[in-house]
Amino acid sequence: MNLTLGIFIIILLVTLGITYWAARRTHTTSDFYAADSQLTASQNGFALAGDWCSAAAFLGFTAWMVLSMRLARWSPFARCCF
């Protein structure tokens, strides 16, 4: 088996295991939304900051690739579209 495929399967199984574990712990919609109101302000802030940084990095990198064509030529997307 290819190493990449093996790592993918391991990550997939771990993700499915966490999903199954979390699904067994939530029974109502209040349990599901905002962890039954048990999150602290700092935990919620870290989650919000992580989402924002992830989106900003993704969109920033994409914009940088589009705006600097000579640096984007290595990308297969840039080769087919520009």
PDB file with SEQRES, HELIX, SHEET and CRYST1 records, atoms N, CA, C and O in Angstrom:
SEQRES   1 A   82  MET ASN LEU THR LEU GLY ILE PHE ILE ILE ILE LEU LEU          
SEQRES   2 A   82  VAL THR LEU GLY ILE THR TYR TRP ALA ALA ARG ARG THR          
SEQRES   3 A   82  HIS THR THR SER ASP PHE TYR ALA ALA ASP SER GLN LEU          
SEQRES   4 A   82  THR ALA SER GLN ASN GLY PHE ALA LEU ALA GLY ASP TRP          
SEQRES   5 A   82  CYS SER ALA ALA ALA PHE LEU GLY PHE THR ALA TRP MET          
SEQRES   6 A   82  VAL LEU SER MET ARG LEU ALA ARG TRP SER PRO PHE ALA          
SEQRES   7 A   82  ARG CYS CYS PHE                                              
HELIX    1 AA1 LEU A    3  ARG A   25  1                                  23    
HELIX    2 AA2 THR A   29  PHE A   32  1                                   4    
HELIX    3 AA3 ALA A   34  SER A   37  1                                   4    
HELIX    4 AA4 ALA A   41  LEU A   67  1                                  27    
HELIX    5 AA5 MET A   69  ALA A   72  1                                   4    
HELIX    6 AA6 PRO A   76  CYS A   81  1                                   6    
CRYST1    1.000    1.000    1.000  90.00  90.00  90.00 P 1           1          
ATOM      1  N   MET A   1       0.846  -1.172   0.000  1.00  0.00           N  
ATOM      2  CA  MET A   1       0.000   0.000   0.000  1.00  0.00           C  
ATOM      3  C   MET A   1       0.899   1.245   0.000  1.00  0.00           C  
ATOM      4  O   MET A   1       1.925   1.287   0.678  1.00  0.00           O  
ATOM      5  N   ASN A   2       0.505   2.216  -0.745  1.00  0.00           N  
ATOM      6  CA  ASN A   2       1.237   3.467  -0.830  1.00  0.00           C  
ATOM      7  C   ASN A   2       1.200   4.183   0.527  1.00  0.00           C  
ATOM      8  O   ASN A   2       0.181   4.152   1.218  1.00  0.00           O  
ATOM      9  N   LEU A   3       2.305   4.822   0.905  1.00  0.00           N  
ATOM     10  CA  LEU A   3       2.392   5.518   2.189  1.00  0.00           C  
ATOM     11  C   LEU A   3       1.362   6.637   2.276  1.00  0.00           C  
ATOM     12  O   LEU A   3       0.732   6.821   3.318  1.00  0.00           O  
ATOM     13  N   THR A   4       1.189   7.374   1.206  1.00  0.00           N  
ATOM     14  CA  THR A   4       0.220   8.474   1.204  1.00  0.00           C  
ATOM     15  C   THR A   4      -1.194   7.960   1.423  1.00  0.00           C  
ATOM     16  O   THR A   4      -1.962   8.550   2.183  1.00  0.00           O  
ATOM     17  N   LEU A   5      -1.534   6.875   0.766  1.00  0.00           N  
ATOM     18  CA  LEU A   5      -2.862   6.285   0.943  1.00  0.00           C  
ATOM     19  C   LEU A   5      -3.042   5.783   2.374  1.00  0.00           C  
ATOM     20  O   LEU A   5      -4.123   5.929   2.945  1.00  0.00           O  
ATOM     21  N   GLY A   6      -2.025   5.208   2.948  1.00  0.00           N  
ATOM     22  CA  GLY A   6      -2.094   4.738   4.332  1.00  0.00           C  
ATOM     23  C   GLY A   6      -2.321   5.873   5.312  1.00  0.00           C  
ATOM     24  O   GLY A   6      -3.139   5.755   6.224  1.00  0.00           O  
ATOM     25  N   ILE A   7      -1.599   6.977   5.128  1.00  0.00           N  
ATOM     26  CA  ILE A   7      -1.775   8.137   6.002  1.00  0.00           C  
ATOM     27  C   ILE A   7      -3.172   8.713   5.833  1.00  0.00           C  
ATOM     28  O   ILE A   7      -3.811   9.099   6.812  1.00  0.00           O  
ATOM     29  N   PHE A   8      -3.647   8.771   4.598  1.00  0.00           N  
ATOM     30  CA  PHE A   8      -4.999   9.269   4.343  1.00  0.00           C  
ATOM     31  C   PHE A   8      -6.040   8.409   5.066  1.00  0.00           C  
ATOM     32  O   PHE A   8      -6.961   8.942   5.685  1.00  0.00           O  
ATOM     33  N   ILE A   9      -5.901   7.110   4.991  1.00  0.00           N  
ATOM     34  CA  ILE A   9      -6.861   6.212   5.636  1.00  0.00           C  
ATOM     35  C   ILE A   9      -6.821   6.377   7.151  1.00  0.00           C  
ATOM     36  O   ILE A   9      -7.863   6.363   7.805  1.00  0.00           O  
ATOM     37  N   ILE A  10      -5.631   6.532   7.707  1.00  0.00           N  
ATOM     38  CA  ILE A  10      -5.507   6.732   9.160  1.00  0.00           C  
ATOM     39  C   ILE A  10      -6.203   8.019   9.583  1.00  0.00           C  
ATOM     40  O   ILE A  10      -6.955   8.025  10.558  1.00  0.00           O  
ATOM     41  N   ILE A  11      -5.958   9.114   8.854  1.00  0.00           N  
ATOM     42  CA  ILE A  11      -6.592  10.395   9.184  1.00  0.00           C  
ATOM     43  C   ILE A  11      -8.107  10.293   9.030  1.00  0.00           C  
ATOM     44  O   ILE A  11      -8.855  10.837   9.842  1.00  0.00           O  
ATOM     45  N   LEU A  12      -8.553   9.601   7.997  1.00  0.00           N  
ATOM     46  CA  LEU A  12      -9.988   9.420   7.782  1.00  0.00           C  
ATOM     47  C   LEU A  12     -10.617   8.647   8.943  1.00  0.00           C  
ATOM     48  O   LEU A  12     -11.676   9.034   9.438  1.00  0.00           O  
ATOM     49  N   LEU A  13      -9.984   7.573   9.377  1.00  0.00           N  
ATOM     50  CA  LEU A  13     -10.523   6.775  10.478  1.00  0.00           C  
ATOM     51  C   LEU A  13     -10.526   7.547  11.793  1.00  0.00           C  
ATOM     52  O   LEU A  13     -11.471   7.434  12.573  1.00  0.00           O  
ATOM     53  N   VAL A  14      -9.489   8.321  12.044  1.00  0.00           N  
ATOM     54  CA  VAL A  14      -9.449   9.140  13.266  1.00  0.00           C  
ATOM     55  C   VAL A  14     -10.567  10.179  13.233  1.00  0.00           C  
ATOM     56  O   VAL A  14     -11.245  10.401  14.236  1.00  0.00           O  
ATOM     57  N   THR A  15     -10.755  10.817  12.071  1.00  0.00           N  
ATOM     58  CA  THR A  15     -11.817  11.815  11.936  1.00  0.00           C  
ATOM     59  C   THR A  15     -13.187  11.191  12.137  1.00  0.00           C  
ATOM     60  O   THR A  15     -14.026  11.758  12.837  1.00  0.00           O  
ATOM     61  N   LEU A  16     -13.424  10.043  11.540  1.00  0.00           N  
ATOM     62  CA  LEU A  16     -14.705   9.369  11.727  1.00  0.00           C  
ATOM     63  C   LEU A  16     -14.908   8.937  13.179  1.00  0.00           C  
ATOM     64  O   LEU A  16     -16.027   8.985  13.689  1.00  0.00           O  
ATOM     65  N   GLY A  17     -13.838   8.518  13.845  1.00  0.00           N  
ATOM     66  CA  GLY A  17     -13.926   8.147  15.260  1.00  0.00           C  
ATOM     67  C   GLY A  17     -14.294   9.335  16.133  1.00  0.00           C  
ATOM     68  O   GLY A  17     -15.132   9.214  17.027  1.00  0.00           O  
ATOM     69  N   ILE A  18     -13.678  10.476  15.883  1.00  0.00           N  
ATOM     70  CA  ILE A  18     -14.002  11.686  16.656  1.00  0.00           C  
ATOM     71  C   ILE A  18     -15.437  12.111  16.390  1.00  0.00           C  
ATOM     72  O   ILE A  18     -16.146  12.525  17.307  1.00  0.00           O  
ATOM     73  N   THR A  19     -15.867  12.009  15.136  1.00  0.00           N  
ATOM     74  CA  THR A  19     -17.241  12.370  14.794  1.00  0.00           C  
ATOM     75  C   THR A  19     -18.232  11.458  15.496  1.00  0.00           C  
ATOM     76  O   THR A  19     -19.239  11.935  16.019  1.00  0.00           O  
ATOM     77  N   TYR A  20     -17.971  10.167  15.519  1.00  0.00           N  
ATOM     78  CA  TYR A  20     -18.851   9.213  16.205  1.00  0.00           C  
ATOM     79  C   TYR A  20     -18.900   9.506  17.699  1.00  0.00           C  
ATOM     80  O   TYR A  20     -19.972   9.481  18.304  1.00  0.00           O  
ATOM     81  N   TRP A  21     -17.737   9.784  18.299  1.00  0.00           N  
ATOM     82  CA  TRP A  21     -17.664  10.094  19.727  1.00  0.00           C  
ATOM     83  C   TRP A  21     -18.466  11.354  20.045  1.00  0.00           C  
ATOM     84  O   TRP A  21     -19.209  11.388  21.026  1.00  0.00           O  
ATOM     85  N   ALA A  22     -18.317  12.389  19.219  1.00  0.00           N  
ATOM     86  CA  ALA A  22     -19.035  13.642  19.454  1.00  0.00           C  
ATOM     87  C   ALA A  22     -20.534  13.475  19.232  1.00  0.00           C  
ATOM     88  O   ALA A  22     -21.339  14.069  19.950  1.00  0.00           O  
ATOM     89  N   ALA A  23     -20.912  12.672  18.243  1.00  0.00           N  
ATOM     90  CA  ALA A  23     -22.336  12.462  17.977  1.00  0.00           C  
ATOM     91  C   ALA A  23     -23.017  11.728  19.126  1.00  0.00           C  
ATOM     92  O   ALA A  23     -24.198  11.959  19.387  1.00  0.00           O  
ATOM     93  N   ARG A  24     -22.301  10.855  19.812  1.00  0.00           N  
ATOM     94  CA  ARG A  24     -22.897  10.128  20.934  1.00  0.00           C  
ATOM     95  C   ARG A  24     -23.055  11.018  22.160  1.00  0.00           C  
ATOM     96  O   ARG A  24     -23.865  10.721  23.038  1.00  0.00           O  
ATOM     97  N   ARG A  25     -22.290  12.110  22.231  1.00  0.00           N  
ATOM     98  CA  ARG A  25     -22.367  13.005  23.389  1.00  0.00           C  
ATOM     99  C   ARG A  25     -23.443  14.064  23.243  1.00  0.00           C  
ATOM    100  O   ARG A  25     -23.874  14.633  24.246  1.00  0.00           O  
ATOM    101  N   THR A  26     -23.893  14.348  22.026  1.00  0.00           N  
ATOM    102  CA  THR A  26     -24.901  15.383  21.821  1.00  0.00           C  
ATOM    103  C   THR A  26     -26.258  14.729  21.579  1.00  0.00           C  
ATOM    104  O   THR A  26     -26.394  13.820  20.760  1.00  0.00           O  
ATOM    105  N   HIS A  27     -27.250  15.214  22.309  1.00  0.00           N  
ATOM    106  CA  HIS A  27     -28.582  14.636  22.199  1.00  0.00           C  
ATOM    107  C   HIS A  27     -29.636  15.660  21.790  1.00  0.00           C  
ATOM    108  O   HIS A  27     -30.645  15.311  21.177  1.00  0.00           O  
ATOM    109  N   THR A  28     -29.400  16.915  22.129  1.00  0.00           N  
ATOM    110  CA  THR A  28     -30.356  17.967  21.786  1.00  0.00           C  
ATOM    111  C   THR A  28     -29.634  19.058  21.002  1.00  0.00           C  
ATOM    112  O   THR A  28     -28.407  19.064  20.903  1.00  0.00           O  
ATOM    113  N   THR A  29     -30.418  19.980  20.448  1.00  0.00           N  
ATOM    114  CA  THR A  29     -29.790  21.072  19.698  1.00  0.00           C  
ATOM    115  C   THR A  29     -28.994  21.992  20.612  1.00  0.00           C  
ATOM    116  O   THR A  29     -27.995  22.568  20.180  1.00  0.00           O  
ATOM    117  N   SER A  30     -29.408  22.141  21.853  1.00  0.00           N  
ATOM    118  CA  SER A  30     -28.643  22.989  22.772  1.00  0.00           C  
ATOM    119  C   SER A  30     -27.291  22.358  23.099  1.00  0.00           C  
ATOM    120  O   SER A  30     -26.324  23.077  23.351  1.00  0.00           O  
ATOM    121  N   ASP A  31     -27.209  21.037  23.098  1.00  0.00           N  
ATOM    122  CA  ASP A  31     -25.919  20.366  23.270  1.00  0.00           C  
ATOM    123  C   ASP A  31     -25.008  20.623  22.074  1.00  0.00           C  
ATOM    124  O   ASP A  31     -23.794  20.763  22.218  1.00  0.00           O  
ATOM    125  N   PHE A  32     -25.612  20.681  20.908  1.00  0.00           N  
ATOM    126  CA  PHE A  32     -24.831  20.821  19.681  1.00  0.00           C  
ATOM    127  C   PHE A  32     -24.310  22.240  19.500  1.00  0.00           C  
ATOM    128  O   PHE A  32     -23.125  22.432  19.228  1.00  0.00           O  
ATOM    129  N   TYR A  33     -25.170  23.225  19.646  1.00  0.00           N  
ATOM    130  CA  TYR A  33     -24.773  24.618  19.423  1.00  0.00           C  
ATOM    131  C   TYR A  33     -23.946  25.131  20.588  1.00  0.00           C  
ATOM    132  O   TYR A  33     -24.387  25.085  21.736  1.00  0.00           O  
ATOM    133  N   ALA A  34     -22.761  25.614  20.299  1.00  0.00           N  
ATOM    134  CA  ALA A  34     -21.865  26.254  21.280  1.00  0.00           C  
ATOM    135  C   ALA A  34     -21.591  25.367  22.483  1.00  0.00           C  
ATOM    136  O   ALA A  34     -21.464  25.865  23.602  1.00  0.00           O  
ATOM    137  N   ALA A  35     -21.501  24.086  22.272  1.00  0.00           N  
ATOM    138  CA  ALA A  35     -21.103  23.134  23.309  1.00  0.00           C  
ATOM    139  C   ALA A  35     -21.953  23.272  24.570  1.00  0.00           C  
ATOM    140  O   ALA A  35     -21.427  23.259  25.683  1.00  0.00           O  
ATOM    141  N   ASP A  36     -23.251  23.403  24.394  1.00  0.00           N  
ATOM    142  CA  ASP A  36     -24.194  23.523  25.511  1.00  0.00           C  
ATOM    143  C   ASP A  36     -23.848  24.710  26.403  1.00  0.00           C  
ATOM    144  O   ASP A  36     -24.020  24.650  27.621  1.00  0.00           O  
ATOM    145  N   SER A  37     -23.360  25.789  25.794  1.00  0.00           N  
ATOM    146  CA  SER A  37     -23.007  27.045  26.486  1.00  0.00           C  
ATOM    147  C   SER A  37     -21.936  26.833  27.551  1.00  0.00           C  
ATOM    148  O   SER A  37     -21.914  27.548  28.553  1.00  0.00           O  
ATOM    149  N   GLN A  38     -21.066  25.880  27.352  1.00  0.00           N  
ATOM    150  CA  GLN A  38     -20.004  25.617  28.319  1.00  0.00           C  
ATOM    151  C   GLN A  38     -18.658  26.178  27.876  1.00  0.00           C  
ATOM    152  O   GLN A  38     -17.662  26.021  28.583  1.00  0.00           O  
ATOM    153  N   LEU A  39     -18.615  26.832  26.710  1.00  0.00           N  
ATOM    154  CA  LEU A  39     -17.358  27.425  26.257  1.00  0.00           C  
ATOM    155  C   LEU A  39     -17.114  28.736  26.976  1.00  0.00           C  
ATOM    156  O   LEU A  39     -18.035  29.524  27.191  1.00  0.00           O  
ATOM    157  N   THR A  40     -15.859  28.959  27.346  1.00  0.00           N  
ATOM    158  CA  THR A  40     -15.506  30.239  27.949  1.00  0.00           C  
ATOM    159  C   THR A  40     -15.285  31.268  26.847  1.00  0.00           C  
ATOM    160  O   THR A  40     -15.203  30.920  25.669  1.00  0.00           O  
ATOM    161  N   ALA A  41     -15.192  32.520  27.231  1.00  0.00           N  
ATOM    162  CA  ALA A  41     -14.969  33.583  26.250  1.00  0.00           C  
ATOM    163  C   ALA A  41     -13.623  33.411  25.550  1.00  0.00           C  
ATOM    164  O   ALA A  41     -13.518  33.666  24.351  1.00  0.00           O  
ATOM    165  N   SER A  42     -12.605  32.986  26.273  1.00  0.00           N  
ATOM    166  CA  SER A  42     -11.291  32.801  25.650  1.00  0.00           C  
ATOM    167  C   SER A  42     -11.305  31.630  24.670  1.00  0.00           C  
ATOM    168  O   SER A  42     -10.677  31.713  23.614  1.00  0.00           O  
ATOM    169  N   GLN A  43     -11.999  30.551  24.990  1.00  0.00           N  
ATOM    170  CA  GLN A  43     -12.103  29.427  24.060  1.00  0.00           C  
ATOM    171  C   GLN A  43     -12.831  29.846  22.789  1.00  0.00           C  
ATOM    172  O   GLN A  43     -12.421  29.483  21.687  1.00  0.00           O  
ATOM    173  N   ASN A  44     -13.895  30.600  22.939  1.00  0.00           N  
ATOM    174  CA  ASN A  44     -14.637  31.085  21.790  1.00  0.00           C  
ATOM    175  C   ASN A  44     -13.785  32.064  20.982  1.00  0.00           C  
ATOM    176  O   ASN A  44     -13.837  32.058  19.752  1.00  0.00           O  
ATOM    177  N   GLY A  45     -13.017  32.890  21.650  1.00  0.00           N  
ATOM    178  CA  GLY A  45     -12.128  33.833  20.973  1.00  0.00           C  
ATOM    179  C   GLY A  45     -11.037  33.127  20.180  1.00  0.00           C  
ATOM    180  O   GLY A  45     -10.729  33.521  19.056  1.00  0.00           O  
ATOM    181  N   PHE A  46     -10.455  32.091  20.759  1.00  0.00           N  
ATOM    182  CA  PHE A  46      -9.436  31.326  20.032  1.00  0.00           C  
ATOM    183  C   PHE A  46     -10.026  30.632  18.808  1.00  0.00           C  
ATOM    184  O   PHE A  46      -9.384  30.579  17.759  1.00  0.00           O  
ATOM    185  N   ALA A  47     -11.226  30.107  18.930  1.00  0.00           N  
ATOM    186  CA  ALA A  47     -11.874  29.471  17.784  1.00  0.00           C  
ATOM    187  C   ALA A  47     -12.159  30.488  16.688  1.00  0.00           C  
ATOM    188  O   ALA A  47     -11.938  30.213  15.509  1.00  0.00           O  
ATOM    189  N   LEU A  48     -12.644  31.650  17.070  1.00  0.00           N  
ATOM    190  CA  LEU A  48     -12.927  32.705  16.098  1.00  0.00           C  
ATOM    191  C   LEU A  48     -11.637  33.191  15.438  1.00  0.00           C  
ATOM    192  O   LEU A  48     -11.605  33.402  14.225  1.00  0.00           O  
ATOM    193  N   ALA A  49     -10.587  33.368  16.215  1.00  0.00           N  
ATOM    194  CA  ALA A  49      -9.306  33.806  15.658  1.00  0.00           C  
ATOM    195  C   ALA A  49      -8.726  32.755  14.713  1.00  0.00           C  
ATOM    196  O   ALA A  49      -8.157  33.101  13.678  1.00  0.00           O  
ATOM    197  N   GLY A  50      -8.863  31.498  15.056  1.00  0.00           N  
ATOM    198  CA  GLY A  50      -8.372  30.442  14.178  1.00  0.00           C  
ATOM    199  C   GLY A  50      -9.110  30.410  12.856  1.00  0.00           C  
ATOM    200  O   GLY A  50      -8.498  30.244  11.801  1.00  0.00           O  
ATOM    201  N   ASP A  51     -10.425  30.567  12.910  1.00  0.00           N  
ATOM    202  CA  ASP A  51     -11.206  30.614  11.665  1.00  0.00           C  
ATOM    203  C   ASP A  51     -10.806  31.821  10.820  1.00  0.00           C  
ATOM    204  O   ASP A  51     -10.637  31.707   9.606  1.00  0.00           O  
ATOM    205  N   TRP A  52     -10.658  32.965  11.459  1.00  0.00           N  
ATOM    206  CA  TRP A  52     -10.310  34.184  10.734  1.00  0.00           C  
ATOM    207  C   TRP A  52      -8.921  34.068  10.107  1.00  0.00           C  
ATOM    208  O   TRP A  52      -8.733  34.427   8.945  1.00  0.00           O  
ATOM    209  N   CYS A  53      -7.958  33.572  10.864  1.00  0.00           N  
ATOM    210  CA  CYS A  53      -6.594  33.449  10.328  1.00  0.00           C  
ATOM    211  C   CYS A  53      -6.540  32.453   9.176  1.00  0.00           C  
ATOM    212  O   CYS A  53      -5.830  32.677   8.195  1.00  0.00           O  
ATOM    213  N   SER A  54      -7.268  31.378   9.286  1.00  0.00           N  
ATOM    214  CA  SER A  54      -7.287  30.389   8.222  1.00  0.00           C  
ATOM    215  C   SER A  54      -7.872  30.976   6.951  1.00  0.00           C  
ATOM    216  O   SER A  54      -7.303  30.812   5.872  1.00  0.00           O  
ATOM    217  N   ALA A  55      -8.997  31.653   7.066  1.00  0.00           N  
ATOM    218  CA  ALA A  55      -9.631  32.257   5.891  1.00  0.00           C  
ATOM    219  C   ALA A  55      -8.755  33.366   5.314  1.00  0.00           C  
ATOM    220  O   ALA A  55      -8.623  33.478   4.096  1.00  0.00           O  
ATOM    221  N   ALA A  56      -8.161  34.180   6.173  1.00  0.00           N  
ATOM    222  CA  ALA A  56      -7.322  35.273   5.689  1.00  0.00           C  
ATOM    223  C   ALA A  56      -6.088  34.742   4.978  1.00  0.00           C  
ATOM    224  O   ALA A  56      -5.679  35.290   3.955  1.00  0.00           O  
ATOM    225  N   ALA A  57      -5.494  33.689   5.505  1.00  0.00           N  
ATOM    226  CA  ALA A  57      -4.316  33.117   4.859  1.00  0.00           C  
ATOM    227  C   ALA A  57      -4.678  32.512   3.509  1.00  0.00           C  
ATOM    228  O   ALA A  57      -3.949  32.695   2.534  1.00  0.00           O  
ATOM    229  N   PHE A  58      -5.782  31.804   3.442  1.00  0.00           N  
ATOM    230  CA  PHE A  58      -6.196  31.188   2.184  1.00  0.00           C  
ATOM    231  C   PHE A  58      -6.517  32.247   1.140  1.00  0.00           C  
ATOM    232  O   PHE A  58      -6.035  32.174   0.010  1.00  0.00           O  
ATOM    233  N   LEU A  59      -7.328  33.231   1.514  1.00  0.00           N  
ATOM    234  CA  LEU A  59      -7.711  34.264   0.556  1.00  0.00           C  
ATOM    235  C   LEU A  59      -6.523  35.157   0.202  1.00  0.00           C  
ATOM    236  O   LEU A  59      -6.391  35.589  -0.943  1.00  0.00           O  
ATOM    237  N   GLY A  60      -5.668  35.431   1.172  1.00  0.00           N  
ATOM    238  CA  GLY A  60      -4.489  36.244   0.886  1.00  0.00           C  
ATOM    239  C   GLY A  60      -3.538  35.553  -0.069  1.00  0.00           C  
ATOM    240  O   GLY A  60      -3.009  36.191  -0.979  1.00  0.00           O  
ATOM    241  N   PHE A  61      -3.312  34.275   0.117  1.00  0.00           N  
ATOM    242  CA  PHE A  61      -2.438  33.531  -0.778  1.00  0.00           C  
ATOM    243  C   PHE A  61      -3.032  33.457  -2.175  1.00  0.00           C  
ATOM    244  O   PHE A  61      -2.311  33.575  -3.166  1.00  0.00           O  
ATOM    245  N   THR A  62      -4.334  33.263  -2.258  1.00  0.00           N  
ATOM    246  CA  THR A  62      -4.990  33.212  -3.560  1.00  0.00           C  
ATOM    247  C   THR A  62      -4.868  34.539  -4.274  1.00  0.00           C  
ATOM    248  O   THR A  62      -4.559  34.577  -5.466  1.00  0.00           O  
ATOM    249  N   ALA A  63      -5.105  35.623  -3.566  1.00  0.00           N  
ATOM    250  CA  ALA A  63      -4.971  36.947  -4.181  1.00  0.00           C  
ATOM    251  C   ALA A  63      -3.539  37.206  -4.604  1.00  0.00           C  
ATOM    252  O   ALA A  63      -3.304  37.771  -5.673  1.00  0.00           O  
ATOM    253  N   TRP A  64      -2.587  36.809  -3.795  1.00  0.00           N  
ATOM    254  CA  TRP A  64      -1.180  36.993  -4.151  1.00  0.00           C  
ATOM    255  C   TRP A  64      -0.834  36.221  -5.420  1.00  0.00           C  
ATOM    256  O   TRP A  64      -0.099  36.717  -6.273  1.00  0.00           O  
ATOM    257  N   MET A  65      -1.367  35.008  -5.541  1.00  0.00           N  
ATOM    258  CA  MET A  65      -1.116  34.193  -6.732  1.00  0.00           C  
ATOM    259  C   MET A  65      -1.699  34.859  -7.974  1.00  0.00           C  
ATOM    260  O   MET A  65      -1.057  34.877  -9.024  1.00  0.00           O  
ATOM    261  N   VAL A  66      -2.890  35.398  -7.868  1.00  0.00           N  
ATOM    262  CA  VAL A  66      -3.534  36.019  -9.018  1.00  0.00           C  
ATOM    263  C   VAL A  66      -2.839  37.317  -9.399  1.00  0.00           C  
ATOM    264  O   VAL A  66      -2.656  37.604 -10.582  1.00  0.00           O  
ATOM    265  N   LEU A  67      -2.453  38.103  -8.399  1.00  0.00           N  
ATOM    266  CA  LEU A  67      -1.866  39.414  -8.684  1.00  0.00           C  
ATOM    267  C   LEU A  67      -0.423  39.322  -9.171  1.00  0.00           C  
ATOM    268  O   LEU A  67       0.040  40.225  -9.867  1.00  0.00           O  
ATOM    269  N   SER A  68       0.279  38.288  -8.836  1.00  0.00           N  
ATOM    270  CA  SER A  68       1.666  38.162  -9.287  1.00  0.00           C  
ATOM    271  C   SER A  68       1.769  36.987 -10.257  1.00  0.00           C  
ATOM    272  O   SER A  68       2.099  35.869  -9.861  1.00  0.00           O  
ATOM    273  N   MET A  69       1.491  37.247 -11.502  1.00  0.00           N  
ATOM    274  CA  MET A  69       1.405  36.179 -12.502  1.00  0.00           C  
ATOM    275  C   MET A  69       2.723  35.440 -12.696  1.00  0.00           C  
ATOM    276  O   MET A  69       2.725  34.227 -12.910  1.00  0.00           O  
ATOM    277  N   ARG A  70       3.815  36.136 -12.627  1.00  0.00           N  
ATOM    278  CA  ARG A  70       5.089  35.448 -12.868  1.00  0.00           C  
ATOM    279  C   ARG A  70       5.406  34.435 -11.764  1.00  0.00           C  
ATOM    280  O   ARG A  70       6.093  33.444 -12.009  1.00  0.00           O  
ATOM    281  N   LEU A  71       4.910  34.682 -10.558  1.00  0.00           N  
ATOM    282  CA  LEU A  71       5.112  33.726  -9.473  1.00  0.00           C  
ATOM    283  C   LEU A  71       4.076  32.606  -9.513  1.00  0.00           C  
ATOM    284  O   LEU A  71       4.287  31.544  -8.927  1.00  0.00           O  
ATOM    285  N   ALA A  72       2.965  32.838 -10.197  1.00  0.00           N  
ATOM    286  CA  ALA A  72       1.889  31.852 -10.234  1.00  0.00           C  
ATOM    287  C   ALA A  72       2.023  30.906 -11.410  1.00  0.00           C  
ATOM    288  O   ALA A  72       1.194  30.008 -11.557  1.00  0.00           O  
ATOM    289  N   ARG A  73       3.009  31.064 -12.235  1.00  0.00           N  
ATOM    290  CA  ARG A  73       3.107  30.227 -13.427  1.00  0.00           C  
ATOM    291  C   ARG A  73       3.408  28.773 -13.102  1.00  0.00           C  
ATOM    292  O   ARG A  73       3.179  27.906 -13.944  1.00  0.00           O  
ATOM    293  N   TRP A  74       3.910  28.479 -11.917  1.00  0.00           N  
ATOM    294  CA  TRP A  74       4.198  27.088 -11.560  1.00  0.00           C  
ATOM    295  C   TRP A  74       2.927  26.309 -11.256  1.00  0.00           C  
ATOM    296  O   TRP A  74       2.933  25.078 -11.256  1.00  0.00           O  
ATOM    297  N   SER A  75       1.828  27.030 -10.995  1.00  0.00           N  
ATOM    298  CA  SER A  75       0.595  26.369 -10.625  1.00  0.00           C  
ATOM    299  C   SER A  75      -0.134  25.814 -11.852  1.00  0.00           C  
ATOM    300  O   SER A  75      -0.243  26.510 -12.861  1.00  0.00           O  
ATOM    301  N   PRO A  76      -0.628  24.592 -11.787  1.00  0.00           N  
ATOM    302  CA  PRO A  76      -1.401  24.048 -12.912  1.00  0.00           C  
ATOM    303  C   PRO A  76      -2.643  24.887 -13.208  1.00  0.00           C  
ATOM    304  O   PRO A  76      -3.042  25.018 -14.365  1.00  0.00           O  
ATOM    305  N   PHE A  77      -3.249  25.449 -12.182  1.00  0.00           N  
ATOM    306  CA  PHE A  77      -4.411  26.310 -12.381  1.00  0.00           C  
ATOM    307  C   PHE A  77      -4.018  27.539 -13.196  1.00  0.00           C  
ATOM    308  O   PHE A  77      -4.741  27.946 -14.105  1.00  0.00           O  
ATOM    309  N   ALA A  78      -2.869  28.128 -12.866  1.00  0.00           N  
ATOM    310  CA  ALA A  78      -2.429  29.312 -13.594  1.00  0.00           C  
ATOM    311  C   ALA A  78      -2.099  28.978 -15.039  1.00  0.00           C  
ATOM    312  O   ALA A  78      -2.344  29.791 -15.931  1.00  0.00           O  
ATOM    313  N   ARG A  79      -1.551  27.802 -15.285  1.00  0.00           N  
ATOM    314  CA  ARG A  79      -1.211  27.410 -16.649  1.00  0.00           C  
ATOM    315  C   ARG A  79      -2.445  27.267 -17.519  1.00  0.00           C  
ATOM    316  O   ARG A  79      -2.418  27.622 -18.697  1.00  0.00           O  
ATOM    317  N   CYS A  80      -3.527  26.749 -16.952  1.00  0.00           N  
ATOM    318  CA  CYS A  80      -4.712  26.524 -17.791  1.00  0.00           C  
ATOM    319  C   CYS A  80      -5.589  27.746 -17.908  1.00  0.00           C  
ATOM    320  O   CYS A  80      -6.370  27.843 -18.854  1.00  0.00           O  
ATOM    321  N   CYS A  81      -5.493  28.677 -16.991  1.00  0.00           N  
ATOM    322  CA  CYS A  81      -6.427  29.790 -16.982  1.00  0.00           C  
ATOM    323  C   CYS A  81      -5.823  31.136 -17.382  1.00  0.00           C  
ATOM    324  O   CYS A  81      -6.562  32.049 -17.752  1.00  0.00           O  
ATOM    325  N   PHE A  82      -4.508  31.277 -17.318  1.00  0.00           N  
ATOM    326  CA  PHE A  82      -3.917  32.592 -17.595  1.00  0.00           C  
ATOM    327  C   PHE A  82      -2.960  32.492 -18.764  1.00  0.00           C  
ATOM    328  O   PHE A  82      -2.357  33.491 -19.156  1.00  0.00           O  
TER     329      PHE A  82                                                      
END                                                                             
